Amino acid sequence: MWKYYALLSALFAALTAIFAKIGVRGINSDLATGIRTVVILLITWGIVLCGGHMGEIKDIGRHAWIFLILSGTVPPYLLTGS
């Protein structure tokens, strides 16, 4: 089953890159990334809320929070070269 998800992930990553190149000509890349991030944020929190997982946020330990924050901040920093 994981192979199916891996293939889907690769497919959607490729589509994302293609859509980004085609759809954002003439738009600042930071602005485009910000807009995509907001869309992903809304979809992701919708999944959390519809799945009834909001109450589980209090169960996340300090160690997990640190690494969640690092995993969310380090890749964008490396990609933008800022």
N, C-alpha and C positions, 0 to 999 in steps of 0.2 A: 504494500500500500504506500510506503514511503517513497517508492520510485515514481509513482503516479503524482504525488505531491511535488516531488523534485522537478519533474518535467513541467508541471503546471507553473511552478515558480519560475523556471527558466523562461517559459513562454511569456508569462506576464511581465517579467523583467525586460525581455526583448521588446514587447509591445510598448511598454512605458518609455523606453529609450526612443523608439520610432515616433510615438505620439509627441514626445517632448521636442524632437528635432523638427517635426513638421508643423506643429501647432504654435510654437512660440517664437517664430521668426520675427525679429524686430522688437521683442519684449526683453527687458532686462532679465538675465538668468536668475538673479536673486529674487526678483518679484515673482517669476514663474514658479520657483521652488517654494516660495512662501504660500502661493495660492494652492499648489498641489498638496502642501503640508496641511493646510486647513481642511481640504477635502478629505484627506486620509484621516485626520484627527476626528472629524465628524463621523465618518463611517466606522472607525474603530470604537469610539465611545458608544455609538449606536449598538454595535455588536455586544459590548460589555453590558449595557443597560438591558437590551432585549434578552440576553442570556441570564440575567439576574445575578451577575457577579460583582455588582457594586459594593455589596457588603463585605466582600473578601478583602477589600483594600486595607482594612484595619489589621489583617492577619499578616501583612507583608513586613518582614523583619528589617532591621536597620541595614544589615549586610546586603540583603537583596535590593533595598532602595538605592544604596550606593552604586551597585553594579548596574541597576536599571538606568540610573541617571548617567553614569559613565557611558553605557552603551548607546544612549540617546544623544550624547553630546560629542563624543570623540569622533565618530565617523563623519558627521557633517564638517567638523573642523578640519579633518584630514582631506576631505573632498574639495573644500573651497580653498585650502591653502592659506587661510587667514591666520 
